[in-house]
Amino acid sequence: MSSIEDATAAPVTPSAPSPEVSERGLEYHRLALLRPRPRWWKPLLTGLLGIAFYLAILVLVVVPLVVVSALVPGWGAELQMLFRTTAYFQLDRPWLLVALVLPLILMIPALLLASRVVQGRGVGLLSSVTGRLRMDWLGRTFGLASAVFVVYFAVVLGWSAALGDAVTPDFSHPGLLLMVVLLLVLIPFQAAAEEYVFRGYLMQLVGTWLRHPAFAILLPVPLFVLGHGYDVWGAASVGLFAVVAAWLTWRTGGLEAAIALHIVNNLMIFLLGSVAVVDANATSGSPVDLLGSAAAMLVFAVVADRWARRRGITRTASPAAVARGTHLLPGRMHG
């Protein structure tokens, strides 16, 4: 996911590791302390520079589109739709989905570049305690999340059908195939981008200042909720998702399980919305919706946590790696 992470990590002159590092290594939310010459203000500066990079990238992407829309007949009217609608998921206008998720995806290069500029080598520590995204673990948790949410949606849709609601998929729309392709290509990056920002950067920002993981897990939650325009029940579901994703990130030492959960959750909603089984543009929920989604997320979290322990998934940065020089990790370290 991190194209600008360094392929190798050259030796640096380490400062003496703290007793916390020497005795048991550092948990995920404290990994900013393993970057070269850590300071309390560096993660904060990373965020500010990341915002500046993000705005610059948006300008580079948006300005050409505005120019083209002014020159190509019909594009101007379509572009105005972007600012008038709240229903970004439309099979007739698949570009609205691109307009929704592409700005989120662009947070990845902005964050990683800012992290590299301000905090130096060790950008890979945003991914996990091993300094990289553990693709095998990501794949396994993706499979687990898929199984859990297939069962969850089967129960929800079966219950709706039993109550007399129409649950009949519609595969007739000519834009269905294009939409499915866009979803499969874009949603994994969109979900990963949100995890890198809200569970990666923000958890390590808080962890730089506050040692207990509860602060790093809970304090970013309101920001994540505010980024989703739902009613109270929808907001509660989003908040619970943020807590579960952050808890898993801390427990497993990386973003992989949270990314998998996020990808599957979003893909299932959009794919089912593509065939008119659910409303992918819905912004309201209910207590029943909250209880159902909470059960699915908690089942995934408990099983993933136990699976991680059985497989020996690393959840702290090893003291041996720290002894070789702050952010250095064994050969496969990226950043």
ROGU-565103 format. One record per residue (C-alpha): residue number from 1; residue in one letter; x, y, z. Coordinates in steps of 0.5 Angstrom, whole numbers. Layout:
// ROGU-565103
(NUM; "A"; (X; Y; Z))
...
This chain:
// ROGU-565103
(1; "M"; (0; 0; 0))
(2; "S"; (6; 5; 1))
(3; "S"; (9; 6; -5))
(4; "I"; (14; 11; -2))
(5; "E"; (16; 7; 3))
(6; "D"; (24; 6; 3))
(7; "A"; (26; -1; 0))
(8; "T"; (32; -1; 5))
(9; "A"; (33; 2; 12))
(10; "A"; (40; 5; 13))
(11; "P"; (44; 4; 20))
(12; "V"; (43; 10; 24))
(13; "T"; (46; 12; 30))
(14; "P"; (41; 10; 36))
(15; "S"; (40; 14; 42))
(16; "A"; (39; 10; 48))
(17; "P"; (33; 6; 49))
(18; "S"; (28; 7; 54))
(19; "P"; (26; 2; 60))
(20; "E"; (20; 1; 56))
(21; "V"; (23; -1; 50))
(22; "S"; (28; -5; 53))
(23; "E"; (24; -9; 57))
(24; "R"; (18; -11; 53))
(25; "G"; (18; -7; 46))
(26; "L"; (13; -2; 44))
(27; "E"; (6; -3; 42))
(28; "Y"; (3; -1; 36))
(29; "H"; (1; 6; 38))
(30; "R"; (8; 8; 41))
(31; "L"; (11; 6; 35))
(32; "A"; (13; 14; 33))
(33; "L"; (18; 13; 39))
(34; "L"; (22; 8; 34))
(35; "R"; (23; 14; 29))
(36; "P"; (30; 17; 29))
(37; "R"; (30; 23; 34))
(38; "P"; (23; 22; 36))
(39; "R"; (20; 29; 39))
(40; "W"; (13; 30; 42))
(41; "W"; (12; 35; 36))
(42; "K"; (14; 31; 30))
(43; "P"; (7; 27; 29))
(44; "L"; (3; 34; 30))
(45; "L"; (8; 37; 25))
(46; "T"; (7; 31; 20))
(47; "G"; (-1; 32; 20))
(48; "L"; (0; 39; 19))
(49; "L"; (5; 38; 13))
(50; "G"; (0; 32; 11))
(51; "I"; (-6; 37; 10))
(52; "A"; (-1; 41; 6))
(53; "F"; (1; 36; 1))
(54; "Y"; (-6; 33; 1))
(55; "L"; (-9; 40; -1))
(56; "A"; (-3; 41; -6))
(57; "I"; (-5; 34; -9))
(58; "L"; (-12; 35; -10))
(59; "V"; (-11; 42; -13))
(60; "L"; (-7; 38; -18))
(61; "V"; (-12; 33; -19))
(62; "V"; (-18; 38; -19))
(63; "V"; (-16; 44; -23))
(64; "P"; (-15; 40; -30))
(65; "L"; (-22; 37; -29))
(66; "V"; (-25; 43; -28))
(67; "V"; (-21; 46; -34))
(68; "V"; (-24; 40; -38))
(69; "S"; (-31; 41; -36))
(70; "A"; (-31; 48; -38))
(71; "L"; (-29; 46; -45))
(72; "V"; (-33; 39; -46))
(73; "P"; (-40; 40; -47))
(74; "G"; (-44; 37; -42))
(75; "W"; (-39; 36; -37))
(76; "G"; (-40; 42; -33))
(77; "A"; (-47; 40; -32))
(78; "E"; (-45; 33; -30))
(79; "L"; (-40; 37; -25))
(80; "Q"; (-45; 41; -22))
(81; "M"; (-48; 35; -20))
(82; "L"; (-43; 33; -15))
(83; "F"; (-44; 39; -11))
(84; "R"; (-52; 38; -11))
(85; "T"; (-53; 31; -9))
(86; "T"; (-52; 27; -3))
(87; "A"; (-53; 20; -7))
(88; "Y"; (-46; 19; -9))
(89; "F"; (-47; 12; -11))
(90; "Q"; (-51; 12; -18))
(91; "L"; (-51; 6; -23))
(92; "D"; (-52; 12; -28))
(93; "R"; (-47; 16; -26))
(94; "P"; (-41; 11; -24))
(95; "W"; (-36; 17; -24))
(96; "L"; (-40; 20; -17))
(97; "L"; (-37; 14; -14))
(98; "V"; (-30; 16; -16))
(99; "A"; (-31; 23; -14))
(100; "L"; (-33; 20; -7))
(101; "V"; (-27; 15; -6))
(102; "L"; (-21; 18; -10))
(103; "P"; (-20; 24; -5))
(104; "L"; (-20; 19; 1))
(105; "I"; (-15; 15; -3))
(106; "L"; (-10; 21; -4))
(107; "M"; (-9; 21; 3))
(108; "I"; (-5; 15; 3))
(109; "P"; (1; 19; -1))
(110; "A"; (0; 25; 3))
(111; "L"; (1; 22; 10))
(112; "L"; (7; 17; 8))
(113; "L"; (10; 23; 4))
(114; "A"; (9; 28; 10))
(115; "S"; (11; 22; 15))
(116; "R"; (18; 21; 11))
(117; "V"; (20; 28; 11))
(118; "V"; (18; 30; 18))
(119; "Q"; (20; 24; 22))
(120; "G"; (25; 20; 17))
(121; "R"; (26; 13; 16))
(122; "G"; (21; 8; 19))
(123; "V"; (15; 10; 15))
(124; "G"; (13; 3; 15))
(125; "L"; (12; 3; 22))
(126; "L"; (5; 6; 20))
(127; "S"; (3; -1; 17))
(128; "S"; (5; -5; 23))
(129; "V"; (10; -7; 29))
(130; "T"; (14; -11; 23))
(131; "G"; (15; -4; 19))
(132; "R"; (11; -7; 13))
(133; "L"; (4; -9; 11))
(134; "R"; (4; -17; 13))
(135; "M"; (0; -19; 7))
(136; "D"; (-1; -26; 9))
(137; "W"; (-5; -24; 15))
(138; "L"; (-9; -19; 11))
(139; "G"; (-11; -24; 7))
(140; "R"; (-13; -29; 12))
(141; "T"; (-17; -23; 16))
(142; "F"; (-20; -21; 10))
(143; "G"; (-23; -28; 9))
(144; "L"; (-25; -28; 16))
(145; "A"; (-29; -22; 15))
(146; "S"; (-32; -24; 9))
(147; "A"; (-35; -30; 12))
(148; "V"; (-37; -27; 18))
(149; "F"; (-41; -21; 14))
(150; "V"; (-44; -26; 9))
(151; "V"; (-47; -30; 15))
(152; "Y"; (-49; -23; 18))
(153; "F"; (-52; -20; 11))
(154; "A"; (-55; -27; 10))
(155; "V"; (-59; -27; 17))
(156; "V"; (-61; -19; 16))
(157; "L"; (-64; -20; 9))
(158; "G"; (-67; -27; 11))
(159; "W"; (-70; -23; 17))
(160; "S"; (-73; -18; 12))
(161; "A"; (-76; -23; 7))
(162; "A"; (-79; -26; 13))
(163; "L"; (-82; -20; 15))
(164; "G"; (-85; -19; 8))
(165; "D"; (-80; -14; 5))
(166; "A"; (-78; -15; -2))
(167; "V"; (-71; -18; -3))
(168; "T"; (-70; -19; -10))
(169; "P"; (-63; -17; -13))
(170; "D"; (-64; -13; -20))
(171; "F"; (-58; -15; -25))
(172; "S"; (-61; -12; -31))
(173; "H"; (-58; -5; -30))
(174; "P"; (-53; -4; -36))
(175; "G"; (-48; 0; -32))
(176; "L"; (-47; -6; -27))
(177; "L"; (-41; -9; -29))
(178; "L"; (-37; -2; -29))
(179; "M"; (-40; -1; -22))
(180; "V"; (-37; -8; -20))
(181; "V"; (-30; -7; -23))
(182; "L"; (-30; 0; -20))
(183; "L"; (-32; -2; -13))
(184; "L"; (-27; -8; -13))
(185; "V"; (-21; -3; -15))
(186; "L"; (-22; 3; -11))
(187; "I"; (-26; 1; -5))
(188; "P"; (-19; -3; -2))
(189; "F"; (-15; 3; -3))
(190; "Q"; (-21; 8; 0))
(191; "A"; (-21; 3; 6))
(192; "A"; (-14; 3; 7))
(193; "A"; (-13; 10; 7))
(194; "E"; (-18; 11; 12))
(195; "E"; (-15; 6; 17))
(196; "Y"; (-8; 9; 15))
(197; "V"; (-10; 16; 18))
(198; "F"; (-15; 14; 23))
(199; "R"; (-12; 8; 26))
(200; "G"; (-5; 9; 24))
(201; "Y"; (-3; 16; 24))
(202; "L"; (-8; 18; 30))
(203; "M"; (-7; 13; 34))
(204; "Q"; (1; 14; 34))
(205; "L"; (0; 21; 35))
(206; "V"; (-4; 20; 41))
(207; "G"; (1; 14; 43))
(208; "T"; (7; 19; 43))
(209; "W"; (4; 23; 49))
(210; "L"; (0; 18; 52))
(211; "R"; (2; 11; 54))
(212; "H"; (-4; 7; 56))
(213; "P"; (-7; 4; 49))
(214; "A"; (-14; 7; 51))
(215; "F"; (-13; 14; 50))
(216; "A"; (-10; 12; 43))
(217; "I"; (-16; 7; 41))
(218; "L"; (-22; 12; 44))
(219; "L"; (-19; 19; 43))
(220; "P"; (-19; 19; 35))
(221; "V"; (-26; 16; 35))
(222; "P"; (-30; 23; 35))
(223; "L"; (-26; 25; 28))
(224; "F"; (-28; 19; 25))
(225; "V"; (-35; 19; 27))
(226; "L"; (-36; 27; 24))
(227; "G"; (-33; 24; 17))
(228; "H"; (-39; 20; 16))
(229; "G"; (-46; 24; 16))
(230; "Y"; (-51; 19; 19))
(231; "D"; (-56; 20; 24))
(232; "V"; (-55; 18; 31))
(233; "W"; (-56; 10; 30))
(234; "G"; (-51; 10; 24))
(235; "A"; (-46; 15; 28))
(236; "A"; (-46; 10; 34))
(237; "S"; (-45; 4; 29))
(238; "V"; (-39; 8; 26))
(239; "G"; (-36; 10; 33))
(240; "L"; (-37; 2; 35))
(241; "F"; (-33; 0; 28))
(242; "A"; (-28; 5; 30))
(243; "V"; (-27; 3; 37))
(244; "V"; (-26; -5; 34))
(245; "A"; (-22; -3; 29))
(246; "A"; (-17; 1; 33))
(247; "W"; (-17; -5; 39))
(248; "L"; (-15; -10; 33))
(249; "T"; (-10; -5; 31))
(250; "W"; (-7; -5; 38))
(251; "R"; (-8; -12; 39))
(252; "T"; (-5; -15; 33))
(253; "G"; (0; -10; 32))
(254; "G"; (-2; -7; 26))
(255; "L"; (-7; -5; 21))
(256; "E"; (-8; -11; 17))
(257; "A"; (-15; -14; 21))
(258; "A"; (-18; -7; 21))
(259; "I"; (-16; -6; 14))
(260; "A"; (-20; -12; 12))
(261; "L"; (-26; -11; 16))
(262; "H"; (-26; -4; 13))
(263; "I"; (-26; -7; 6))
(264; "V"; (-31; -12; 7))
(265; "N"; (-36; -8; 10))
(266; "N"; (-36; -3; 5))
(267; "L"; (-35; -8; -1))
(268; "M"; (-41; -12; 2))
(269; "I"; (-46; -5; 2))
(270; "F"; (-44; -3; -4))
(271; "L"; (-44; -9; -8))
(272; "L"; (-51; -11; -5))
(273; "G"; (-53; -4; -7))
(274; "S"; (-51; -5; -14))
(275; "V"; (-56; -10; -15))
(276; "A"; (-62; -6; -11))
(277; "V"; (-62; -11; -5))
(278; "V"; (-60; -5; 0))
(279; "D"; (-59; 3; 0))
(280; "A"; (-52; 4; -1))
(281; "N"; (-54; 12; 0))
(282; "A"; (-57; 11; 7))
(283; "T"; (-55; 15; 12))
(284; "S"; (-60; 13; 17))
(285; "G"; (-60; 7; 22))
(286; "S"; (-64; 4; 27))
(287; "P"; (-63; 0; 34))
(288; "V"; (-64; -7; 30))
(289; "D"; (-58; -5; 25))
(290; "L"; (-54; -2; 31))
(291; "L"; (-54; -9; 34))
(292; "G"; (-54; -13; 28))
(293; "S"; (-47; -10; 26))
(294; "A"; (-44; -10; 33))
(295; "A"; (-45; -17; 33))
(296; "A"; (-42; -18; 27))
(297; "M"; (-36; -14; 28))
(298; "L"; (-35; -16; 35))
(299; "V"; (-35; -24; 33))
(300; "F"; (-30; -22; 28))
(301; "A"; (-26; -18; 33))
(302; "V"; (-26; -24; 38))
(303; "V"; (-24; -29; 33))
(304; "A"; (-19; -25; 29))
(305; "D"; (-15; -23; 36))
(306; "R"; (-15; -31; 38))
(307; "W"; (-13; -33; 31))
(308; "A"; (-7; -28; 32))
(309; "R"; (-5; -31; 38))
(310; "R"; (-5; -38; 36))
(311; "R"; (-1; -36; 30))
(312; "G"; (4; -32; 34))
(313; "I"; (3; -25; 30))
(314; "T"; (8; -20; 33))
(315; "R"; (4; -15; 37))
(316; "T"; (10; -11; 39))
(317; "A"; (17; -8; 36))
(318; "S"; (22; -13; 38))
(319; "P"; (27; -10; 43))
(320; "A"; (33; -14; 39))
(321; "A"; (31; -9; 33))
(322; "V"; (31; -3; 37))
(323; "A"; (38; -5; 40))
(324; "R"; (41; -5; 33))
(325; "G"; (38; 2; 32))
(326; "T"; (32; 6; 33))
(327; "H"; (27; 4; 28))
(328; "L"; (31; -1; 25))
(329; "L"; (28; -8; 24))
(330; "P"; (30; -15; 21))
(331; "G"; (32; -15; 13))
(332; "R"; (25; -14; 11))
(333; "M"; (24; -7; 14))
(334; "H"; (21; -2; 9))
(335; "G"; (22; 5; 11))
